[in-house]
Amino acid sequence: MTTNKECIEILEQGVGGLQDNVHNLGLGMNDRMQRLEESLKALSDAVLSSKASQLSHSVKQGHMHQYQ
């Protein structure tokens, strides 16, 4: 038969493992969030660069009214 002290020790070990898992999940989520932010910034930069290029080309061609 397991004593109360032994049960508490088992529970403490389980809680410790759970805390480790939650910590690791948090680190993984932070890493994913950082990569997502970097990807969104790269995409935003590419879209803005493309729009600027289109606008520059349109101005050179005399079609500025399309972007107003």
mmCIF file as Biopython writes it, N, C-alpha, C and O atoms, coordinates in Angstrom:
data_model
#
loop_
_atom_site.group_PDB
_atom_site.id
_atom_site.type_symbol
_atom_site.label_atom_id
_atom_site.label_alt_id
_atom_site.label_comp_id
_atom_site.label_asym_id
_atom_site.label_entity_id
_atom_site.label_seq_id
_atom_site.pdbx_PDB_ins_code
_atom_site.Cartn_x
_atom_site.Cartn_y
_atom_site.Cartn_z
_atom_site.occupancy
_atom_site.B_iso_or_equiv
_atom_site.auth_seq_id
_atom_site.auth_asym_id
_atom_site.pdbx_PDB_model_num
ATOM 1   N N  . MET A ? 1  ? 0.848  -1.181 0.000   1.0 0.0 1  A 1 
ATOM 2   C CA . MET A ? 1  ? 0.000  0.000  0.000   1.0 0.0 1  A 1 
ATOM 3   C C  . MET A ? 1  ? 0.893  1.244  0.000   1.0 0.0 1  A 1 
ATOM 4   O O  . MET A ? 1  ? 1.921  1.290  0.675   1.0 0.0 1  A 1 
ATOM 5   N N  . THR A ? 2  ? 0.487  2.218  -0.750  1.0 0.0 2  A 1 
ATOM 6   C CA . THR A ? 2  ? 1.254  3.458  -0.879  1.0 0.0 2  A 1 
ATOM 7   C C  . THR A ? 2  ? 0.858  4.436  0.220   1.0 0.0 2  A 1 
ATOM 8   O O  . THR A ? 2  ? -0.325 4.655  0.480   1.0 0.0 2  A 1 
ATOM 9   N N  . THR A ? 3  ? 1.860  5.015  0.854   1.0 0.0 3  A 1 
ATOM 10  C CA . THR A ? 3  ? 1.587  5.986  1.921   1.0 0.0 3  A 1 
ATOM 11  C C  . THR A ? 3  ? 1.249  7.348  1.305   1.0 0.0 3  A 1 
ATOM 12  O O  . THR A ? 3  ? 1.486  7.595  0.122   1.0 0.0 3  A 1 
ATOM 13  N N  . ASN A ? 4  ? 0.694  8.214  2.141   1.0 0.0 4  A 1 
ATOM 14  C CA . ASN A ? 4  ? 0.368  9.563  1.687   1.0 0.0 4  A 1 
ATOM 15  C C  . ASN A ? 4  ? 1.622  10.297 1.216   1.0 0.0 4  A 1 
ATOM 16  O O  . ASN A ? 4  ? 1.595  11.025 0.224   1.0 0.0 4  A 1 
ATOM 17  N N  . LYS A ? 5  ? 2.715  10.095 1.940   1.0 0.0 5  A 1 
ATOM 18  C CA . LYS A ? 5  ? 3.967  10.755 1.571   1.0 0.0 5  A 1 
ATOM 19  C C  . LYS A ? 5  ? 4.418  10.306 0.186   1.0 0.0 5  A 1 
ATOM 20  O O  . LYS A ? 5  ? 4.844  11.123 -0.630  1.0 0.0 5  A 1 
ATOM 21  N N  . GLU A ? 6  ? 4.323  9.019  -0.074  1.0 0.0 6  A 1 
ATOM 22  C CA . GLU A ? 6  ? 4.707  8.493  -1.381  1.0 0.0 6  A 1 
ATOM 23  C C  . GLU A ? 6  ? 3.794  9.018  -2.482  1.0 0.0 6  A 1 
ATOM 24  O O  . GLU A ? 6  ? 4.252  9.337  -3.579  1.0 0.0 6  A 1 
ATOM 25  N N  . CYS A ? 7  ? 2.510  9.104  -2.187  1.0 0.0 7  A 1 
ATOM 26  C CA . CYS A ? 7  ? 1.553  9.650  -3.165  1.0 0.0 7  A 1 
ATOM 27  C C  . CYS A ? 7  ? 1.888  11.104 -3.491  1.0 0.0 7  A 1 
ATOM 28  O O  . CYS A ? 7  ? 1.852  11.518 -4.650  1.0 0.0 7  A 1 
ATOM 29  N N  . ILE A ? 8  ? 2.210  11.862 -2.461  1.0 0.0 8  A 1 
ATOM 30  C CA . ILE A ? 8  ? 2.560  13.276 -2.662  1.0 0.0 8  A 1 
ATOM 31  C C  . ILE A ? 8  ? 3.823  13.387 -3.505  1.0 0.0 8  A 1 
ATOM 32  O O  . ILE A ? 8  ? 3.903  14.235 -4.394  1.0 0.0 8  A 1 
ATOM 33  N N  . GLU A ? 9  ? 4.815  12.533 -3.233  1.0 0.0 9  A 1 
ATOM 34  C CA . GLU A ? 9  ? 6.052  12.558 -4.015  1.0 0.0 9  A 1 
ATOM 35  C C  . GLU A ? 9  ? 5.785  12.221 -5.478  1.0 0.0 9  A 1 
ATOM 36  O O  . GLU A ? 9  ? 6.355  12.843 -6.374  1.0 0.0 9  A 1 
ATOM 37  N N  . ILE A ? 10 ? 4.933  11.253 -5.717  1.0 0.0 10 A 1 
ATOM 38  C CA . ILE A ? 10 ? 4.572  10.879 -7.094  1.0 0.0 10 A 1 
ATOM 39  C C  . ILE A ? 10 ? 3.865  12.038 -7.785  1.0 0.0 10 A 1 
ATOM 40  O O  . ILE A ? 10 ? 4.152  12.351 -8.941  1.0 0.0 10 A 1 
ATOM 41  N N  . LEU A ? 11 ? 2.947  12.668 -7.073  1.0 0.0 11 A 1 
ATOM 42  C CA . LEU A ? 11 ? 2.238  13.822 -7.636  1.0 0.0 11 A 1 
ATOM 43  C C  . LEU A ? 11 ? 3.192  14.976 -7.931  1.0 0.0 11 A 1 
ATOM 44  O O  . LEU A ? 11 ? 3.073  15.646 -8.957  1.0 0.0 11 A 1 
ATOM 45  N N  . GLU A ? 12 ? 4.133  15.201 -7.024  1.0 0.0 12 A 1 
ATOM 46  C CA . GLU A ? 12 ? 5.114  16.273 -7.232  1.0 0.0 12 A 1 
ATOM 47  C C  . GLU A ? 12 ? 5.972  16.001 -8.465  1.0 0.0 12 A 1 
ATOM 48  O O  . GLU A ? 12 ? 6.286  16.918 -9.223  1.0 0.0 12 A 1 
ATOM 49  N N  . GLN A ? 13 ? 6.346  14.749 -8.661  1.0 0.0 13 A 1 
ATOM 50  C CA . GLN A ? 13 ? 7.117  14.396 -9.849  1.0 0.0 13 A 1 
ATOM 51  C C  . GLN A ? 13 ? 6.289  14.639 -11.114 1.0 0.0 13 A 1 
ATOM 52  O O  . GLN A ? 13 ? 6.795  15.158 -12.109 1.0 0.0 13 A 1 
ATOM 53  N N  . GLY A ? 14 ? 5.022  14.261 -11.060 1.0 0.0 14 A 1 
ATOM 54  C CA . GLY A ? 14 ? 4.129  14.472 -12.201 1.0 0.0 14 A 1 
ATOM 55  C C  . GLY A ? 14 ? 3.941  15.951 -12.506 1.0 0.0 14 A 1 
ATOM 56  O O  . GLY A ? 14 ? 3.948  16.359 -13.667 1.0 0.0 14 A 1 
ATOM 57  N N  . VAL A ? 15 ? 3.774  16.742 -11.466 1.0 0.0 15 A 1 
ATOM 58  C CA . VAL A ? 15 ? 3.615  18.188 -11.644 1.0 0.0 15 A 1 
ATOM 59  C C  . VAL A ? 15 ? 4.892  18.786 -12.215 1.0 0.0 15 A 1 
ATOM 60  O O  . VAL A ? 15 ? 4.830  19.663 -13.076 1.0 0.0 15 A 1 
ATOM 61  N N  . GLY A ? 16 ? 6.051  18.325 -11.749 1.0 0.0 16 A 1 
ATOM 62  C CA . GLY A ? 16 ? 7.332  18.806 -12.268 1.0 0.0 16 A 1 
ATOM 63  C C  . GLY A ? 16 ? 7.467  18.511 -13.757 1.0 0.0 16 A 1 
ATOM 64  O O  . GLY A ? 16 ? 7.907  19.366 -14.526 1.0 0.0 16 A 1 
ATOM 65  N N  . GLY A ? 17 ? 7.092  17.310 -14.159 1.0 0.0 17 A 1 
ATOM 66  C CA . GLY A ? 17 ? 7.123  16.944 -15.571 1.0 0.0 17 A 1 
ATOM 67  C C  . GLY A ? 17 ? 6.166  17.783 -16.389 1.0 0.0 17 A 1 
ATOM 68  O O  . GLY A ? 17 ? 6.481  18.203 -17.503 1.0 0.0 17 A 1 
ATOM 69  N N  . LEU A ? 18 ? 4.991  18.024 -15.825 1.0 0.0 18 A 1 
ATOM 70  C CA . LEU A ? 18 ? 4.004  18.859 -16.505 1.0 0.0 18 A 1 
ATOM 71  C C  . LEU A ? 18 ? 4.517  20.281 -16.678 1.0 0.0 18 A 1 
ATOM 72  O O  . LEU A ? 18 ? 4.340  20.885 -17.736 1.0 0.0 18 A 1 
ATOM 73  N N  . GLN A ? 19 ? 5.150  20.815 -15.644 1.0 0.0 19 A 1 
ATOM 74  C CA . GLN A ? 19 ? 5.723  22.159 -15.727 1.0 0.0 19 A 1 
ATOM 75  C C  . GLN A ? 19 ? 6.797  22.231 -16.810 1.0 0.0 19 A 1 
ATOM 76  O O  . GLN A ? 19 ? 6.870  23.214 -17.547 1.0 0.0 19 A 1 
ATOM 77  N N  . ASP A ? 20 ? 7.624  21.203 -16.907 1.0 0.0 20 A 1 
ATOM 78  C CA . ASP A ? 20 ? 8.658  21.154 -17.949 1.0 0.0 20 A 1 
ATOM 79  C C  . ASP A ? 20 ? 8.020  21.157 -19.339 1.0 0.0 20 A 1 
ATOM 80  O O  . ASP A ? 20 ? 8.469  21.865 -20.240 1.0 0.0 20 A 1 
ATOM 81  N N  . ASN A ? 21 ? 6.971  20.358 -19.496 1.0 0.0 21 A 1 
ATOM 82  C CA . ASN A ? 21 ? 6.293  20.289 -20.793 1.0 0.0 21 A 1 
ATOM 83  C C  . ASN A ? 21 ? 5.657  21.623 -21.172 1.0 0.0 21 A 1 
ATOM 84  O O  . ASN A ? 21 ? 5.746  22.053 -22.323 1.0 0.0 21 A 1 
ATOM 85  N N  . VAL A ? 22 ? 5.027  22.267 -20.220 1.0 0.0 22 A 1 
ATOM 86  C CA . VAL A ? 22 ? 4.415  23.572 -20.481 1.0 0.0 22 A 1 
ATOM 87  C C  . VAL A ? 22 ? 5.492  24.595 -20.849 1.0 0.0 22 A 1 
ATOM 88  O O  . VAL A ? 22 ? 5.299  25.400 -21.760 1.0 0.0 22 A 1 
ATOM 89  N N  . HIS A ? 23 ? 6.612  24.564 -20.151 1.0 0.0 23 A 1 
ATOM 90  C CA . HIS A ? 23 ? 7.722  25.468 -20.458 1.0 0.0 23 A 1 
ATOM 91  C C  . HIS A ? 23 ? 8.226  25.234 -21.883 1.0 0.0 23 A 1 
ATOM 92  O O  . HIS A ? 23 ? 8.453  26.185 -22.630 1.0 0.0 23 A 1 
ATOM 93  N N  . ASN A ? 24 ? 8.399  23.971 -22.251 1.0 0.0 24 A 1 
ATOM 94  C CA . ASN A ? 24 ? 8.865  23.649 -23.601 1.0 0.0 24 A 1 
ATOM 95  C C  . ASN A ? 24 ? 7.861  24.080 -24.665 1.0 0.0 24 A 1 
ATOM 96  O O  . ASN A ? 24 ? 8.247  24.559 -25.731 1.0 0.0 24 A 1 
ATOM 97  N N  . LEU A ? 25 ? 6.580  23.911 -24.374 1.0 0.0 25 A 1 
ATOM 98  C CA . LEU A ? 25 ? 5.550  24.379 -25.310 1.0 0.0 25 A 1 
ATOM 99  C C  . LEU A ? 25 ? 5.634  25.887 -25.488 1.0 0.0 25 A 1 
ATOM 100 O O  . LEU A ? 25 ? 5.503  26.394 -26.603 1.0 0.0 25 A 1 
ATOM 101 N N  . GLY A ? 26 ? 5.849  26.596 -24.402 1.0 0.0 26 A 1 
ATOM 102 C CA . GLY A ? 26 ? 5.981  28.054 -24.473 1.0 0.0 26 A 1 
ATOM 103 C C  . GLY A ? 26 ? 7.164  28.463 -25.328 1.0 0.0 26 A 1 
ATOM 104 O O  . GLY A ? 26 ? 7.063  29.389 -26.133 1.0 0.0 26 A 1 
ATOM 105 N N  . LEU A ? 27 ? 8.294  27.773 -25.157 1.0 0.0 27 A 1 
ATOM 106 C CA . LEU A ? 27 ? 9.467  28.082 -25.974 1.0 0.0 27 A 1 
ATOM 107 C C  . LEU A ? 27 ? 9.186  27.806 -27.441 1.0 0.0 27 A 1 
ATOM 108 O O  . LEU A ? 27 ? 9.574  28.587 -28.310 1.0 0.0 27 A 1 
ATOM 109 N N  . GLY A ? 28 ? 8.518  26.703 -27.718 1.0 0.0 28 A 1 
ATOM 110 C CA . GLY A ? 28 ? 8.169  26.369 -29.101 1.0 0.0 28 A 1 
ATOM 111 C C  . GLY A ? 28 ? 7.234  27.399 -29.717 1.0 0.0 28 A 1 
ATOM 112 O O  . GLY A ? 28 ? 7.387  27.770 -30.881 1.0 0.0 28 A 1 
ATOM 113 N N  . MET A ? 29 ? 6.274  27.856 -28.939 1.0 0.0 29 A 1 
ATOM 114 C CA . MET A ? 29 ? 5.332  28.857 -29.434 1.0 0.0 29 A 1 
ATOM 115 C C  . MET A ? 29 ? 6.040  30.178 -29.697 1.0 0.0 29 A 1 
ATOM 116 O O  . MET A ? 29 ? 5.757  30.849 -30.690 1.0 0.0 29 A 1 
ATOM 117 N N  . ASN A ? 30 ? 6.965  30.559 -28.809 1.0 0.0 30 A 1 
ATOM 118 C CA . ASN A ? 30 ? 7.722  31.799 -29.023 1.0 0.0 30 A 1 
ATOM 119 C C  . ASN A ? 30 ? 8.536  31.719 -30.305 1.0 0.0 30 A 1 
ATOM 120 O O  . ASN A ? 30 ? 8.597  32.681 -31.071 1.0 0.0 30 A 1 
ATOM 121 N N  . ASP A ? 31 ? 9.162  30.569 -30.537 1.0 0.0 31 A 1 
ATOM 122 C CA . ASP A ? 31 ? 9.958  30.369 -31.749 1.0 0.0 31 A 1 
ATOM 123 C C  . ASP A ? 31 ? 9.071  30.453 -32.986 1.0 0.0 31 A 1 
ATOM 124 O O  . ASP A ? 31 ? 9.434  31.098 -33.969 1.0 0.0 31 A 1 
ATOM 125 N N  . ARG A ? 32 ? 7.927  29.812 -32.941 1.0 0.0 32 A 1 
ATOM 126 C CA . ARG A ? 32 ? 6.994  29.852 -34.085 1.0 0.0 32 A 1 
ATOM 127 C C  . ARG A ? 32 ? 6.489  31.268 -34.324 1.0 0.0 32 A 1 
ATOM 128 O O  . ARG A ? 32 ? 6.370  31.699 -35.470 1.0 0.0 32 A 1 
ATOM 129 N N  . MET A ? 33 ? 6.194  31.983 -33.264 1.0 0.0 33 A 1 
ATOM 130 C CA . MET A ? 33 ? 5.705  33.355 -33.401 1.0 0.0 33 A 1 
ATOM 131 C C  . MET A ? 33 ? 6.773  34.234 -34.038 1.0 0.0 33 A 1 
ATOM 132 O O  . MET A ? 33 ? 6.468  35.060 -34.899 1.0 0.0 33 A 1 
ATOM 133 N N  . GLN A ? 34 ? 8.018  34.061 -33.622 1.0 0.0 34 A 1 
ATOM 134 C CA . GLN A ? 34 ? 9.111  34.851 -34.187 1.0 0.0 34 A 1 
ATOM 135 C C  . GLN A ? 34 ? 9.275  34.550 -35.677 1.0 0.0 34 A 1 
ATOM 136 O O  . GLN A ? 34 ? 9.453  35.464 -36.482 1.0 0.0 34 A 1 
ATOM 137 N N  . ARG A ? 35 ? 9.214  33.268 -36.041 1.0 0.0 35 A 1 
ATOM 138 C CA . ARG A ? 35 ? 9.334  32.916 -37.466 1.0 0.0 35 A 1 
ATOM 139 C C  . ARG A ? 35 ? 8.154  33.461 -38.266 1.0 0.0 35 A 1 
ATOM 140 O O  . ARG A ? 35 ? 8.328  33.896 -39.404 1.0 0.0 35 A 1 
ATOM 141 N N  . LEU A ? 36 ? 6.965  33.442 -37.687 1.0 0.0 36 A 1 
ATOM 142 C CA . LEU A ? 36 ? 5.786  33.992 -38.355 1.0 0.0 36 A 1 
ATOM 143 C C  . LEU A ? 36 ? 5.941  35.492 -38.579 1.0 0.0 36 A 1 
ATOM 144 O O  . LEU A ? 36 ? 5.637  35.994 -39.661 1.0 0.0 36 A 1 
ATOM 145 N N  . GLU A ? 37 ? 6.411  36.204 -37.563 1.0 0.0 37 A 1 
ATOM 146 C CA . GLU A ? 37 ? 6.635  37.646 -37.690 1.0 0.0 37 A 1 
ATOM 147 C C  . GLU A ? 37 ? 7.666  37.942 -38.776 1.0 0.0 37 A 1 
ATOM 148 O O  . GLU A ? 37 ? 7.490  38.873 -39.562 1.0 0.0 37 A 1 
ATOM 149 N N  . GLU A ? 38 ? 8.733  37.161 -38.822 1.0 0.0 38 A 1 
ATOM 150 C CA . GLU A ? 38 ? 9.768  37.358 -39.839 1.0 0.0 38 A 1 
ATOM 151 C C  . GLU A ? 38 ? 9.207  37.104 -41.240 1.0 0.0 38 A 1 
ATOM 152 O O  . GLU A ? 38 ? 9.513  37.837 -42.180 1.0 0.0 38 A 1 
ATOM 153 N N  . SER A ? 39 ? 8.393  36.069 -41.370 1.0 0.0 39 A 1 
ATOM 154 C CA . SER A ? 39 ? 7.786  35.748 -42.664 1.0 0.0 39 A 1 
ATOM 155 C C  . SER A ? 39 ? 6.823  36.843 -43.114 1.0 0.0 39 A 1 
ATOM 156 O O  . SER A ? 39 ? 6.807  37.221 -44.285 1.0 0.0 39 A 1 
ATOM 157 N N  . LEU A ? 40 ? 6.028  37.344 -42.184 1.0 0.0 40 A 1 
ATOM 158 C CA . LEU A ? 40 ? 5.088  38.416 -42.521 1.0 0.0 40 A 1 
ATOM 159 C C  . LEU A ? 40 ? 5.814  39.693 -42.920 1.0 0.0 40 A 1 
ATOM 160 O O  . LEU A ? 40 ? 5.380  40.396 -43.832 1.0 0.0 40 A 1 
ATOM 161 N N  . LYS A ? 41 ? 6.912  39.995 -42.245 1.0 0.0 41 A 1 
ATOM 162 C CA . LYS A ? 41 ? 7.690  41.179 -42.597 1.0 0.0 41 A 1 
ATOM 163 C C  . LYS A ? 41 ? 8.289  41.021 -43.986 1.0 0.0 41 A 1 
ATOM 164 O O  . LYS A ? 41 ? 8.250  41.954 -44.787 1.0 0.0 41 A 1 
ATOM 165 N N  . ALA A ? 42 ? 8.843  39.850 -44.279 1.0 0.0 42 A 1 
ATOM 166 C CA . ALA A ? 42 ? 9.419  39.609 -45.606 1.0 0.0 42 A 1 
ATOM 167 C C  . ALA A ? 42 ? 8.343  39.717 -46.687 1.0 0.0 42 A 1 
ATOM 168 O O  . ALA A ? 42 ? 8.585  40.296 -47.746 1.0 0.0 42 A 1 
ATOM 169 N N  . LEU A ? 43 ? 7.172  39.170 -46.427 1.0 0.0 43 A 1 
ATOM 170 C CA . LEU A ? 43 ? 6.073  39.251 -47.385 1.0 0.0 43 A 1 
ATOM 171 C C  . LEU A ? 43 ? 5.622  40.694 -47.572 1.0 0.0 43 A 1 
ATOM 172 O O  . LEU A ? 43 ? 5.386  41.134 -48.698 1.0 0.0 43 A 1 
ATOM 173 N N  . SER A ? 44 ? 5.505  41.421 -46.482 1.0 0.0 44 A 1 
ATOM 174 C CA . SER A ? 44 ? 5.109  42.835 -46.547 1.0 0.0 44 A 1 
ATOM 175 C C  . SER A ? 44 ? 6.131  43.644 -47.334 1.0 0.0 44 A 1 
ATOM 176 O O  . SER A ? 44 ? 5.765  44.471 -48.170 1.0 0.0 44 A 1 
ATOM 177 N N  . ASP A ? 45 ? 7.417  43.406 -47.068 1.0 0.0 45 A 1 
ATOM 178 C CA . ASP A ? 45 ? 8.471  44.109 -47.802 1.0 0.0 45 A 1 
ATOM 179 C C  . ASP A ? 45 ? 8.395  43.800 -49.290 1.0 0.0 45 A 1 
ATOM 180 O O  . ASP A ? 45 ? 8.562  44.695 -50.118 1.0 0.0 45 A 1 
ATOM 181 N N  . ALA A ? 46 ? 8.147  42.546 -49.634 1.0 0.0 46 A 1 
ATOM 182 C CA . ALA A ? 46 ? 8.062  42.158 -51.043 1.0 0.0 46 A 1 
ATOM 183 C C  . ALA A ? 46 ? 6.864  42.818 -51.722 1.0 0.0 46 A 1 
ATOM 184 O O  . ALA A ? 46 ? 6.972  43.291 -52.853 1.0 0.0 46 A 1 
ATOM 185 N N  . VAL A ? 47 ? 5.732  42.851 -51.038 1.0 0.0 47 A 1 
ATOM 186 C CA . VAL A ? 47 ? 4.533  43.469 -51.617 1.0 0.0 47 A 1 
ATOM 187 C C  . VAL A ? 47 ? 4.750  44.968 -51.795 1.0 0.0 47 A 1 
ATOM 188 O O  . VAL A ? 47 ? 4.415  45.526 -52.841 1.0 0.0 47 A 1 
ATOM 189 N N  . LEU A ? 48 ? 5.308  45.618 -50.782 1.0 0.0 48 A 1 
ATOM 190 C CA . LEU A ? 48 ? 5.556  47.057 -50.885 1.0 0.0 48 A 1 
ATOM 191 C C  . LEU A ? 48 ? 6.561  47.363 -51.984 1.0 0.0 48 A 1 
ATOM 192 O O  . LEU A ? 48 ? 6.406  48.348 -52.707 1.0 0.0 48 A 1 
ATOM 193 N N  . SER A ? 49 ? 7.579  46.543 -52.117 1.0 0.0 49 A 1 
ATOM 194 C CA . SER A ? 49 ? 8.576  46.727 -53.163 1.0 0.0 49 A 1 
ATOM 195 C C  . SER A ? 49 ? 7.947  46.567 -54.539 1.0 0.0 49 A 1 
ATOM 196 O O  . SER A ? 49 ? 8.240  47.327 -55.461 1.0 0.0 49 A 1 
ATOM 197 N N  . SER A ? 50 ? 7.086  45.577 -54.664 1.0 0.0 50 A 1 
ATOM 198 C CA . SER A ? 50 ? 6.395  45.340 -55.934 1.0 0.0 50 A 1 
ATOM 199 C C  . SER A ? 50 ? 5.487  46.509 -56.277 1.0 0.0 50 A 1 
ATOM 200 O O  . SER A ? 50 ? 5.464  46.961 -57.422 1.0 0.0 50 A 1 
ATOM 201 N N  . LYS A ? 51 ? 4.739  47.002 -55.299 1.0 0.0 51 A 1 
ATOM 202 C CA . LYS A ? 51 ? 3.843  48.148 -55.535 1.0 0.0 51 A 1 
ATOM 203 C C  . LYS A ? 51 ? 4.644  49.379 -55.933 1.0 0.0 51 A 1 
ATOM 204 O O  . LYS A ? 51 ? 4.249  50.112 -56.840 1.0 0.0 51 A 1 
ATOM 205 N N  . ALA A ? 52 ? 5.775  49.611 -55.256 1.0 0.0 52 A 1 
ATOM 206 C CA . ALA A ? 52 ? 6.615  50.766 -55.577 1.0 0.0 52 A 1 
ATOM 207 C C  . ALA A ? 52 ? 7.165  50.641 -56.989 1.0 0.0 52 A 1 
ATOM 208 O O  . ALA A ? 52 ? 7.235  51.627 -57.723 1.0 0.0 52 A 1 
ATOM 209 N N  . SER A ? 53 ? 7.553  49.432 -57.369 1.0 0.0 53 A 1 
ATOM 210 C CA . SER A ? 53 ? 8.073  49.191 -58.713 1.0 0.0 53 A 1 
ATOM 211 C C  . SER A ? 53 ? 6.985  49.434 -59.755 1.0 0.0 53 A 1 
ATOM 212 O O  . SER A ? 53 ? 7.242  50.052 -60.788 1.0 0.0 53 A 1 
ATOM 213 N N  . GLN A ? 54 ? 5.782  48.956 -59.491 1.0 0.0 54 A 1 
ATOM 214 C CA . GLN A ? 54 ? 4.663  49.162 -60.416 1.0 0.0 54 A 1 
ATOM 215 C C  . GLN A ? 54 ? 4.337  50.641 -60.542 1.0 0.0 54 A 1 
ATOM 216 O O  . GLN A ? 54 ? 4.085  51.132 -61.642 1.0 0.0 54 A 1 
ATOM 217 N N  . LEU A ? 55 ? 4.341  51.346 -59.431 1.0 0.0 55 A 1 
ATOM 218 C CA . LEU A ? 55 ? 4.039  52.773 -59.437 1.0 0.0 55 A 1 
ATOM 219 C C  . LEU A ? 55 ? 5.103  53.535 -60.225 1.0 0.0 55 A 1 
ATOM 220 O O  . LEU A ? 55 ? 4.780  54.414 -61.024 1.0 0.0 55 A 1 
ATOM 221 N N  . SER A ? 56 ? 6.357  53.199 -60.002 1.0 0.0 56 A 1 
ATOM 222 C CA . SER A ? 56 ? 7.451  53.854 -60.721 1.0 0.0 56 A 1 
ATOM 223 C C  . SER A ? 56 ? 7.331  53.611 -62.207 1.0 0.0 56 A 1 
ATOM 224 O O  . SER A ? 56 ? 7.503  54.537 -63.000 1.0 0.0 56 A 1 
ATOM 225 N N  . HIS A ? 57 ? 7.042  52.396 -62.598 1.0 0.0 57 A 1 
ATOM 226 C CA . HIS A ? 57 ? 6.890  52.053 -64.011 1.0 0.0 57 A 1 
ATOM 227 C C  . HIS A ? 57 ? 5.693  52.793 -64.610 1.0 0.0 57 A 1 
ATOM 228 O O  . HIS A ? 57 ? 5.768  53.295 -65.731 1.0 0.0 57 A 1 
ATOM 229 N N  . SER A ? 58 ? 4.597  52.857 -63.864 1.0 0.0 58 A 1 
ATOM 230 C CA . SER A ? 58 ? 3.400  53.533 -64.346 1.0 0.0 58 A 1 
ATOM 231 C C  . SER A ? 58 ? 3.647  55.021 -64.537 1.0 0.0 58 A 1 
ATOM 232 O O  . SER A ? 58 ? 3.184  55.600 -65.519 1.0 0.0 58 A 1 
ATOM 233 N N  . VAL A ? 59 ? 4.368  55.648 -63.616 1.0 0.0 59 A 1 
ATOM 234 C CA . VAL A ? 59 ? 4.670  57.072 -63.723 1.0 0.0 59 A 1 
ATOM 235 C C  . VAL A ? 59 ? 5.511  57.320 -64.971 1.0 0.0 59 A 1 
ATOM 236 O O  . VAL A ? 59 ? 5.277  58.276 -65.710 1.0 0.0 59 A 1 
ATOM 237 N N  . LYS A ? 60 ? 6.493  56.449 -65.197 1.0 0.0 60 A 1 
ATOM 238 C CA . LYS A ? 60 ? 7.351  56.588 -66.373 1.0 0.0 60 A 1 
ATOM 239 C C  . LYS A ? 60 ? 6.548  56.434 -67.658 1.0 0.0 60 A 1 
ATOM 240 O O  . LYS A ? 60 ? 6.872  57.048 -68.675 1.0 0.0 60 A 1 
ATOM 241 N N  . GLN A ? 61 ? 5.497  55.612 -67.614 1.0 0.0 61 A 1 
ATOM 242 C CA . GLN A ? 61 ? 4.665  55.386 -68.784 1.0 0.0 61 A 1 
ATOM 243 C C  . GLN A ? 61 ? 3.538  56.413 -68.896 1.0 0.0 61 A 1 
ATOM 244 O O  . GLN A ? 61 ? 2.796  56.399 -69.878 1.0 0.0 61 A 1 
ATOM 245 N N  . GLY A ? 62 ? 3.397  57.288 -67.927 1.0 0.0 62 A 1 
ATOM 246 C CA . GLY A ? 62 ? 2.363  58.310 -67.956 1.0 0.0 62 A 1 
ATOM 247 C C  . GLY A ? 62 ? 0.994  57.834 -67.548 1.0 0.0 62 A 1 
ATOM 248 O O  . GLY A ? 62 ? -0.001 58.416 -67.981 1.0 0.0 62 A 1 
ATOM 249 N N  . HIS A ? 63 ? 0.898  56.814 -66.745 1.0 0.0 63 A 1 
ATOM 250 C CA . HIS A ? 63 ? -0.387 56.243 -66.326 1.0 0.0 63 A 1 
ATOM 251 C C  . HIS A ? 63 ? -0.629 56.421 -64.829 1.0 0.0 63 A 1 
ATOM 252 O O  . HIS A ? 63 ? -1.135 55.505 -64.181 1.0 0.0 63 A 1 
ATOM 253 N N  . MET A ? 64 ? -0.292 57.538 -64.286 1.0 0.0 64 A 1 
ATOM 254 C CA . MET A ? 64 ? -0.381 57.782 -62.853 1.0 0.0 64 A 1 
ATOM 255 C C  . MET A ? 64 ? -1.812 57.677 -62.340 1.0 0.0 64 A 1 
ATOM 256 O O  . MET A ? 64 ? -2.012 57.304 -61.184 1.0 0.0 64 A 1 
ATOM 257 N N  . HIS A ? 65 ? -2.796 57.988 -63.141 1.0 0.0 65 A 1 
ATOM 258 C CA . HIS A ? 65 ? -4.177 57.995 -62.674 1.0 0.0 65 A 1 
ATOM 259 C C  . HIS A ? 65 ? -4.660 56.634 -62.181 1.0 0.0 65 A 1 
ATOM 260 O O  . HIS A ? 65 ? -5.639 56.580 -61.437 1.0 0.0 65 A 1 
ATOM 261 N N  . GLN A ? 66 ? -4.021 55.549 -62.559 1.0 0.0 66 A 1 
ATOM 262 C CA . GLN A ? 66 ? -4.415 54.216 -62.111 1.0 0.0 66 A 1 
ATOM 263 C C  . GLN A ? 66 ? -4.169 54.024 -60.621 1.0 0.0 66 A 1 
ATOM 264 O O  . GLN A ? 66 ? -4.823 53.187 -59.998 1.0 0.0 66 A 1 
ATOM 265 N N  . TYR A ? 67 ? -3.253 54.769 -60.041 1.0 0.0 67 A 1 
ATOM 266 C CA . TYR A ? 67 ? -2.870 54.563 -58.632 1.0 0.0 67 A 1 
ATOM 267 C C  . TYR A ? 67 ? -3.381 55.648 -57.721 1.0 0.0 67 A 1 
ATOM 268 O O  . TYR A ? 67 ? -2.996 55.694 -56.552 1.0 0.0 67 A 1 
ATOM 269 N N  . GLN A ? 68 ? -4.218 56.507 -58.202 1.0 0.0 68 A 1 
ATOM 270 C CA . GLN A ? 68 ? -4.742 57.579 -57.356 1.0 0.0 68 A 1 
ATOM 271 C C  . GLN A ? 68 ? -6.048 57.180 -56.728 1.0 0.0 68 A 1 
ATOM 272 O O  . GLN A ? 68 ? -6.638 57.961 -55.982 1.0 0.0 68 A 1 
#
